Amino acid sequence: MRHALLIGSLALLGAVGIGRAALPPMGLLPAAITDPELARSDYVENCGGCHGVQGSAAPAALPELRGRVGWFLCTPQTRAYLIRLPNVALSRIKDNQQLADMMNFVVFGLGGGSVPQGSTPFTAEEIAHERRFALSAASLTAERARHVETAIRKCHAPASLRQMFPSAGR
């Protein structure tokens, strides 16, 4: 039994190390992130299982983040949507600064070039305010579609943002 646990632990450590090494270059992270390594770790632990460790190989029916999620910073409403998502607003991460750091990692790191110029990082105060308005799971598809259309119309996001997995055809 001990031998199996040791092998399992080593395999997990190897996978984490491989995942870290395989992560391609990302966008520039804002200085507002107090602990970039913790922010990345929080993303991998809390979001990577469904959105993919790199934000693009999602095994679940969730939108691809890499190179796309930044478009949601283009209006106050689309920005708030990201924080109001149930898995963000109701996250087990209770510290608002820590959650802001993780979301800044997601948007600026994984979103990279999709972040509109001049966008500001999330703050602990913004997180505390928006997480009080968590969306219900029943409305997520319609909410996402509405905010995607806003980003396309008002912020010149590419029409491919309508696709959940644009890399599937590559």
C-alpha positions in Angstrom: 0.0 0.0 0.0 2.8 2.5 0.9 4.5 1.6 -2.3 1.4 2.4 -4.3 0.9 5.7 -2.5 4.5 6.7 -3.2 4.2 5.9 -6.9 0.9 7.8 -7.1 2.5 10.8 -5.4 5.5 10.8 -7.7 3.2 10.5 -10.7 1.2 13.5 -9.5 4.3 15.5 -8.9 5.6 14.6 -12.3 2.3 15.6 -13.9 2.3 18.9 -12.2 5.9 19.5 -13.2 5.2 18.5 -16.8 2.1 20.8 -16.8 4.1 23.7 -15.7 6.9 23.1 -18.2 4.3 22.6 -21.0 2.6 25.9 -20.3 3.4 28.2 -23.3 4.2 31.9 -22.8 1.2 33.9 -21.6 0.3 37.6 -21.5 2.0 39.9 -19.1 0.6 39.6 -15.6 -0.3 42.9 -13.9 1.8 44.1 -10.9 -1.5 44.1 -9.0 -1.1 40.3 -8.5 0.3 40.0 -5.0 1.5 36.4 -5.5 1.7 35.2 -9.2 2.7 31.6 -8.3 -0.3 31.3 -5.9 -2.6 32.8 -8.5 -1.5 30.3 -11.1 -1.7 27.4 -8.6 -5.3 28.6 -7.6 -6.3 28.5 -11.2 -4.9 25.0 -11.8 -6.5 23.7 -8.6 -9.9 25.4 -9.0 -10.4 25.9 -12.7 -7.9 23.8 -14.6 -9.8 20.6 -14.2 -12.6 21.8 -16.4 -11.0 24.7 -18.4 -7.7 22.9 -19.0 -4.5 23.7 -17.2 -3.5 25.9 -20.1 -7.0 27.3 -20.6 -7.6 25.7 -23.9 -7.8 21.9 -23.6 -11.1 21.9 -21.8 -12.4 18.4 -21.2 -15.7 19.8 -20.0 -18.3 21.7 -22.1 -16.9 25.0 -21.0 -15.5 27.9 -23.0 -11.9 28.0 -24.0 -10.1 30.8 -22.1 -6.7 31.1 -23.7 -6.5 34.1 -26.0 -10.2 34.9 -25.5 -11.2 35.6 -21.9 -9.7 39.1 -22.0 -12.5 40.4 -24.2 -14.8 40.2 -21.3 -13.0 43.2 -19.7 -14.3 45.5 -22.4 -17.4 46.8 -20.6 -18.4 47.0 -16.9 -21.2 44.4 -17.5 -19.0 41.9 -19.3 -16.3 42.4 -16.6 -18.8 41.8 -13.8 -20.0 38.6 -15.6 -16.6 37.0 -15.1 -16.8 37.5 -11.3 -20.5 36.5 -11.1 -20.0 33.1 -12.6 -21.0 30.6 -9.9 -17.6 28.9 -9.7 -15.9 32.3 -9.2 -18.4 34.1 -7.0 -19.0 31.0 -4.8 -15.4 29.9 -4.9 -13.8 28.2 -1.9 -11.2 31.0 -2.1 -12.8 33.3 0.4 -10.0 36.0 0.5 -11.1 38.6 -2.1 -7.5 39.6 -2.9 -6.5 36.0 -3.5 -9.5 35.6 -5.8 -8.7 38.9 -7.6 -5.1 37.6 -8.1 -6.4 34.3 -9.6 -8.8 36.1 -11.9 -6.1 38.5 -13.0 -3.9 35.5 -13.8 -6.8 34.1 -15.9 -7.6 37.3 -17.8 -4.2 38.8 -18.3 -2.2 35.6 -18.3 -4.4 33.2 -20.2 -6.3 35.9 -22.0 -3.1 37.5 -23.2 -3.6 39.6 -26.4 -7.4 39.5 -26.0 -7.3 42.0 -23.1 -8.4 45.4 -24.4 -5.7 48.0 -24.1 -6.0 50.1 -20.9 -7.9 47.4 -19.0 -7.4 47.5 -15.3 -6.8 44.5 -13.0 -9.6 43.2 -10.7 -9.3 44.5 -7.2 -10.3 42.9 -3.9 -13.1 45.5 -3.5 -14.5 44.7 -6.9 -14.5 41.0 -6.2 -16.2 41.5 -2.8 -18.9 43.6 -4.5 -19.6 41.4 -7.6 -19.5 38.0 -5.9 -22.7 39.0 -4.0 -24.5 38.7 -7.3 -23.6 35.2 -8.3 -25.4 33.9 -11.4 -27.4 30.7 -11.2 -26.3 27.7 -13.3 -29.6 27.9 -15.2 -28.8 31.2 -16.8 -25.2 30.7 -17.8 -25.6 29.8 -21.4 -27.9 32.8 -22.1 -25.7 35.2 -20.0 -22.6 34.1 -21.9 -24.2 34.5 -25.2 -25.4 38.0 -24.3 -22.0 39.1 -23.1 -20.2 37.6 -26.1 -22.5 39.6 -28.4 -21.7 42.8 -26.4 -18.0 42.2 -26.7 -18.3 41.6 -30.4 -20.5 44.6 -31.0 -19.0 47.2 -28.6 -15.4 46.1 -28.4 -14.7 44.5 -31.7 -14.0 41.1 -30.3 -13.7 38.5 -33.1 -16.9 36.6 -34.1 -15.1 33.4 -33.2 -15.7 34.3 -29.6 -19.2 32.8 -30.2 -17.5 29.4 -30.5 -16.8 27.6 -27.3 -13.8 25.7 -28.7 -12.3 27.6 -31.7 -9.2 25.4 -31.6 -11.2 22.2 -32.2 -11.0 22.8 -35.9 -7.2 23.4 -36.0 
